[in-house]
Amino acid sequence: MSFASLLAATLMTITAADAPTMPPPEGPPVAVIGEGSLVGVRSDGVESFKGVAYAAPPVGALRWRPPQPAPDWTGPRQATRVGAICIQPPSNGDNGVGPLPMSEDCLTLNVWAPENRDGPLPVMFWIHGGGYNNGSGTAALYDGAALARRGVVVVTINYRLGRLGFFDHPALAAERSAGEPAGNYGVMDMIAALEWVRDHIQAFGGDPAQVTIFGESAGGVAVSQLMVSPRARGLFHRAAIQSGLGRQEGSLPGDTDPLSPGTTRARGAAWAAAAGVAPTAEALRSVPAESLLGPAPDFFGGDLILSDGQVVPMDVETAFARGLQAPVPLLIGTNSAEFWWMKPSDLSAYGRLDDDLTDDVREALVEAYGGQDGYDAHLVSDLVFNEPARRLARLHAATGQPTFLYRFDVVSLAMPEPHSGATHASERQYVFDNLTASPWATDAMDQTAATLMADYWTAFGRTGDPNGGGRLMWPDLRARHDELIEFGNAGPRILPVPNAGRLDLIERLYGASSPTD
């Protein structure tokens, strides 16, 4: 036998136990992007990079300007801690707000990726809620490790909030160059972060051709606005809207008449006059950031939801009705007791929704809700969330795109609120499988629901279809008109859209008709 044959035979006799094993990776993970190299953290099978700047600090002359590219740096930069949250009011214990400090220099993002991966992975890009007034992508609630372990790359972002993110003034308009977008600076930040993902996510193991945007409340509004934004087209490939309104009307910029009541510029001028700020761009940019917080801008009342004509060219429902939204798979839904505490008679933008009802219509609605108590408890939730979600889902399915509707009704046994049903924002800890961030105690039932929902959401992020893995088949509205999946304490079930009769009345109230009617 030749020496080569003898050596081969000897090697074949080495057992797997005797064979050398690859040593675990040494040192922290490093990602190299255009601006420089980033040093992250490796823990429990997940690599994370935090506090990564995706745009230049929007301070000084860049306040109320579209986001600019982040500056380069030399040498490795530590990306082990989250960045500052954007300027906002005190959190008062809100688990959707990350730790201090707070700063205008806040345009950062965070990335989680599985340590062991074969090829580029789908990306799930989270947009936090908070009424465009508060919140951050840095909250422990939005830690992406549990989702990353399911085979996706998770990105969470900060974006400018309040008047720093959604504002205009005639003096600012006067200094802008022709065609420069204005007003929706927070949405522009989101688009800049998506462009960062397109350009850099491969360095973290992500696939820029498989990006899912998902968000809750104002983050859900943002997802729908990005779906109708020409500037965001092609930057994402799937979308999920959690309690994201749907029929909100955006304030117009005031191009033809800047001081016309209700326009974005008129609102900015009114705020500046009341605050004693001189009507110049220099004076506005010199206002201390915290001074812009008061009085609190009204999210639903027109201060922060803007249809600027460029970034967000028109209202979301109008664009969906015309079939102008992004042609991507959509997952959309609401919670069973969204605004359980808010009555139609309350003095708020939401409470004013029924002010113009005729006596006949009001009586019909009260009857549909089984009396005044039911009307008071559920009308605002139906007007703001439930009917609009059904409307957008129907319109999107009618374009031929995969559409999946849900209702969240999981209620922890320790939930202390005096109502039945799942309150607004309570699904977030389940979607992220982060029950340790729940504001109340949870148990095995909650963990079962969290595991299931995170599995559905990441499956949707991978393929545009939440189904698979032996889970209950979530119906696609293209084939199963007005059927949804309900997540409840006893597990998921498929059923027709609940309370369809009263939603039909609300649809007529809005003056809309379903594309399938």
N, C-alpha and C positions, 0 to 999 in steps of 0.2 A: 504494500500500500504506500502510495506517495505521501510525502510529508503534508501536502495540502489536504489530501483526503483524511489523513489521521487527525489533523487539526480540526477539520470540519466535524468529524465524528465526535471528537472530544467536546466541542462547543455545543453540540446537540444534546449532550448528556447533562449539561448544566440545568438545574431546575430553576423554576421561577423564583423560588426562595433564595437561590444562590445568586440570581442575576442582580446586577447593580440597579438601584432605583435612582430616578432623577431627584436631586435635592430640591427642597422647597426654595422658591425664589428668595434671594437675599436682598435686604434693603427695601425701602419703600418704592411704590410704583412711580414711574416718571412718564409724563406725557409731553411731547414736544409739539408745539403749535407755532404759528407764524410769528407771534410776538415774543416767544421765548419758551423755556422749559418749566414745567410745573411738577412739584413733588407732592404726592398725595399720601394716603394712608391705606394700608391693607389690613382688613379685619373680618374674620368669620366668612372668608370666601368672597368678599366684596372689596373692590378698590374704590376709593372716593377721593374727589378733588373738590375743595370748597373755597368759596370766596374768590372765584375766578372772574376777573373783569371782562365783560363782553363789550363795553363801550367806555369812552372817556368820561371822567366825572362831569356831570352836567351842572357845573358851578360857574359863577362869574358870568362871563359873556356867553356861556353855553346854557345858562338857565333859559328855558322856553325856546330851545333850539332842537331840531332833530338830533338824535344821538350820533356821536362821532366815533370813529374807530378808537379802540383802546390803544394806548401807547405801548411800544416795545419795551423790553427790559433786557438786561444782560445777566447771565448767570442763572442758576436754578432759583425758582421762587417757590416758597412754601405755600401749599394750597391745602392746609390742614384744618383751617378754622373758617367758619362762615363769616361773611362780611357784615357791615353795618346794615340795619334795616333802614328803609327810606323814611323821610320825615312824615310823622303821623301822630295822632292823639295818643294818650296813654292806652295801653292794651286792656287794662282792667281784667286781667286773667284770661284773655282770649287765647286759646291754644293754637290759633292760626297765626300768631305773631311770634317771631323769633326773639332771641336775646338782644339787649342793647349792646353797643351803642347805636345811636340814630344819627344819620347824616344825609346831606344831599349827595354825597359821594357814595352811592349805594347800588350802582348798576353792575351787580355781580350775579353769578350763577353757580350752581353746585351740580356735580356729576357723580353718579354711582354706576358701576359696571361690574358684572361678575368676573372674578379673578380668572377662572378657567373658561375660555370661550374659543370656539372654532369659527373664524370668519366674523365679519361685521354683523352686529345685532341690531334689531329694531330699537328705535328711540321713543321714549315716552316723555313728553315735554309738558310739565305742569305749570299752570297759571293760577296763582292763589286768589282767593276771594277777599272780601272785606269792604265791599261797597265802593271800591276805588278810593277809599279813605284810609284803610289800614290793612295789615297783613304783611307777610313776607314769605319768600321761598326758603327761609332759613329755619322755620319752626321745626321742632322735633316731630310734630305731627306729619310733616312731609318728608321725613327721612326716607330715601329711596332704596335702602338696602334690601328690604323684604321683597320688593318688586324686582330688583336686580337679580336676586337669587332665582327668579323665575325665567331668566334668560332675556332680559331687556336692559338697555341703558336708560337710566332715569336722569332727567335734567329738571331742576327747579330754578326759578328766577325771581329776582326783585325787579320792580318797575316803578317809575315815578308815580306818586299818589297825590290825591287832593288837588289843590290849585297848582302845585308844581308839575303835576302830570296832565292836567286837563283844564286849560285856561287860555284865554286870549284877551287882548286889549287893543284898542285902536292905535295906541302908541307903538305896540309891538308890531302890529300889521304895517305901520308906516315905514318901518326900517327893513322889512323883509324884502328879499329879492323876489321877482316874479316866479310863481310856481312853487315856492317853498311851502311845504305842508305845515299846518299849524293847528294848535288846539289839542289834538289827541296825542300828546307827547308820551303818555304811558303806553298807548297802543304801538306807537313807533318804537318804543323800547322793546316791546315784545317781538316786533318784526326784526329789529337788530339782533336780538338774542337768537331768533330762528336762523338768521343769516350766519351768525357765529356757529351754530350747530351745523349748518350746511358746509361751512368752510373747515371746521376743526374737529367734528365729533369722531372722525375716523381715528384720530390719535388716541381716543379713549375706548375704541372697540365698537363704536356705533356706526350705523349705516345711514347716511344722509338721505338716501332714497326711500327710507321707511320711517318716517317721523309721524307720530300721533300727538296731536295737541289735545290736552284735556284740562278742564278747570271747573271750579265750583262757584256758584253765586256770581259775584262780579267776574271771577275767572271764567265762568260759563258764558257770561255776556261777552267777554273778550274772545272766547273761542268762536262764538257766532259772528262777532265783528270781523275776526280774521278770515272767516269763511267767505265774507262778502267783500273783503279788501283786495283790490287788484295788486297791491304791493306785497301781499303775503302769498299770492298764488304760486304754487309750485314748491313752497317751503315746507309743506306738510302734506300728508297722504291719507290721514284718517283723523277723525275729530270726535271728541266726547264732551257733551255738555251736561253738567250736573247742576240742576236748579238754576238755570241761567236765564230766567225771564223769557223773552221771545218777542213780545209786542211793544217793547220800550220804544219811545220816540226820542230821537236825538235832537239836541238843539242845533240850529243852523249857525254857520259862522258869522253871518252879517256882512257878506261881501258887498251887497248893494246898498245897505243902510246899516252901518255898524252900530247905531244906537237904537235900532228897532227893538222894542221890548222882547226879551226872551232869547235873543241871539247870544252866542258865546261872548262876543266882544262887548255887548251891552252889559252882560252879567259881570265881566271883568272890570268894566269902567265903574259900575255901581259899587263893586267891592272896594276898588281903590279909592273912590270918593269917600265912602263911609270910613275907610281906614286912615284917611288923611294923607294918602300917598299922591305925590305930584304926578300928573298924567304924562310922564316921560318914560321911555324904556330904561334909561339909566336909573331913575328913581325906583322903578319896579324891581329891577335886578338887585337893587341895594337893600330891599326889605329883608330883615332877618327871616330865615326860613320858617321858624316857629310861629312868626306873626301871620303867616299865610293860613294857619290852621283855623282861625276863628273869623266869623262864625263858621261852623262846620258846613262845607258845601253839601248840597243835596244830591245824592246819587240818582234817585229815581225822578227827582223834580226838575232836572234839566241842567244842573251845574256840571255834571261829570260824564254823562252819556251824550256824546256829540256825533252828529253826522256832518263831518267837515267838508265833504265833497271830494276828497282825495284819498286819504288813508281809509276812512269809512265813508264811502260815497253816498250812502243812503241808509235808511232804517233797515234793520235786519229782516223783518217780516216782509217788507216791500221787495227786497232783493230775492228772498226765497220764493215769493209769489211769482216773480218773473223768471225764476229758474237761473238766477245769476250767481248763486252760491258755488263754492268749490265742489267739483264733482268727486266727492270722496265718501267712503263709508262713514256713517254717523251713528253714534250711540248717544241717547238722550233720555233724560228722565227727571223725576222730582221725588220729594219726600212726602209722606202721607199727612204730615201736620206741619207744613212749612212755617207759616206765620200764625200759629195757633193763638198767639197773644194779641193779635192786631184786629180791631174791629173796623168795619167800613165807616163808622162815625168818628174814628180817631182823627185828630188834627195832624195829618201827615200827608206826604205826596201819595202814599198808598191808600190812605183812608179817603182821599178825595176822589178815588176812582168811580164811586157810585153817585157822586153829587148831581150829575146831570140826568139821572134816571127819571123817567116819568113814573107817576104813581102806579100805572098799570104794569109797567115792566118790573118795578120794585115788588109789587104784590105777587107777580108770577114767580120771581126769584125766591121770595120768602117761602112761598108754597113749595117750590122745588127743593128747598133746603129743609123742609119739614118744620118750619116755624122760625121765629126771630132768633132763637138761640143758635140754631144751625147756620142761619144766614150770617150772624155775627162771627161765628167760629171759623167758617170755611170760605166765605166769599172772597176775601182778599187773597188767600192762597190760590184759589181757582182762577181769579182774574190775573194774578201776577205770574204764576208758575204753571199750574196744571193744564189749563186750556191752551196757553201759548206753546207749551212743550208738545202737546198733541198736534197743534197746528203746524209747527215747524217739522215735526216727524212726518205728518201726512204730505206736506209739500215736498219734502226731500225724497220720500219714497216714490212720489209721483214722477220724479226725474229719472227713476230707474236705478238709483243708488241704494246699496244695502243700508237699511235703517232699523235700529233696534231700540225699542222703547222700554223703560223700566219704571217701577215704583218701589221706593225703599220704605219698609215698614218694620224694621228691626228696632226693638225698644229694650234696652238693658233693664234688668230687674231692679237695678240700683238707680235708674234715672229718676231724679227728684222732681222733675217739672210736673205741675198739676194738670196733666192732659193725657190723652191717649194718642198714640201715633208717634212717628219719627219727626222730630223738629228739624228746622232748617240747619244745614251743615253737619248734621250728626252722622252722615254716611262717610265722611272723609277718613276717619280712623279705620274703617272697614276696607275701603278701596285701597288704602296704603298698607293694610295689614299691620297697623301700628296701634294696637289697643292700649299699649302702655301710655299713649298720649291722650287717651279718652278723659273727658272731664269728670267722669264718674266710674265707679268700679264695674268691671266686666267679668264674665265667667265663661264656661265652656261653650255655651250657646253662642255667645258673641264671637268667640274664636272660630267656631264652625262657619259662621256667616262671613267673617273677615277673610278666612281662607278661600271660601267660595267666590266672594266678590273680587278679590285680588286675582284669582285665577281667571275669572271671566274678563276682567279689564286687561290683563296682560295678554290673554289670547287675542283679544281685539287689537291690541297694540302690535302683535306679531303678524296678523293676517287680515285684519279688517272684519273678522267674524269672531264673536266671543265664544262660539261653541267648540266642543271637542272635549277630550279627556273624560268621557263618560258622564259629563254634567247634563242636567236637564236642558233640552233643546230650547234655546231662546228664539222666539219667532222673528223672522224678518218681515217687516210691515209690507214689503212688496207683495208677498204671498199671503200673509195673514193679517188682513186689514184690521187695525184698531185692537190688536192683541199685544199684551206686554208680559214681561216677567215681573213678578212681585217678590221681593226679598223680605221674608218675615221671620219671626222667631221660630216657627216650625219648619223653616226651610223655604226654598223657592217654589213658586207655582205659576202656571200660565193662566191668564184670565183676560177677559175683555177689559178695556179701559174702564176703571171704576167711575161711577157717578156720571155716566155719559149724558144722561138727560140734562143735568144742570150745566154741564160743559157745552152742550148744544145751545142752550139759552144764552150762555156767555158768548159763544161764537157769533150768534145773531146780534148780540149787543155790540160786538166789535164791528159788525157789518161785513163779516167775512163768510165765505162758504168753502167747504172742504173740496179739494180737487176731485174727490171720489164721489161727491154727492150728485 
